[in-house]
């Protein structure tokens, strides 16, 4: 296999955006991170229930 020396500019942009997103998520406070996890759980719940899995997303009260 040949090493890739040149990266397509569009792909390079995606890598930069991914890195920026990761840094932004890392900078969130702990309560904001928990809210993000709860939101992901709520988004995934209907799909998992359709596969007949038992799902109970965490509940958190808005502050």
N, C-alpha and C positions, 0 to 999 in steps of 0.2 A: 504494500500500500504506500502511496505517495503522501508525504506530509503536505498540508495546505499552508502555503506561505502567504497567499493573498486571500483575504476574506471579502466577499461581496459587501459593498457599502451598506446595503440594506440589512444584511445579517449583522454587520458590525454595529449598526444603529440599534438593533434588537438587543444585542449583548449589553450595550451601554444603558439602555432603558431598563433591562432586567436588573443590572447592578444598582441603578438608582432606586428602583422599586424596593429591592432588598434592604438598602440603606434606610429608606423611608420607613419601612416596616420595623426595622431594628430600633429606630429612634422613637417609636411609639411608647407611651407609658404602659405599664402592666395592665391596668384596667382596659385600655384601648385594645391591647392585644387579645384579651379575653373576649371582648365584644366581637372582634374579628373572627375568632374561633367559633363563637356561638352562631354568628351569621353564616359561616361556612357549613356548620352542622345543620342549620335550618335549610340551607340550599340543597344539601345532599340528602336530607331526610326523605323527600318524596321519591327520589330514585331508589333509595335503599328499601323503602316500604314496597315499592313496585316489585322488588325482587324478594318480597316476603321476609324481609329482615326486621327484627325488632329494633326500633330506633327511638331513643329518647334524648333529643338535644338538650344541652344544659339550658337552664333558664337564668336570666340575670335581669335585675331590675334596672331600668334606665336611671342614670344619675345626672 
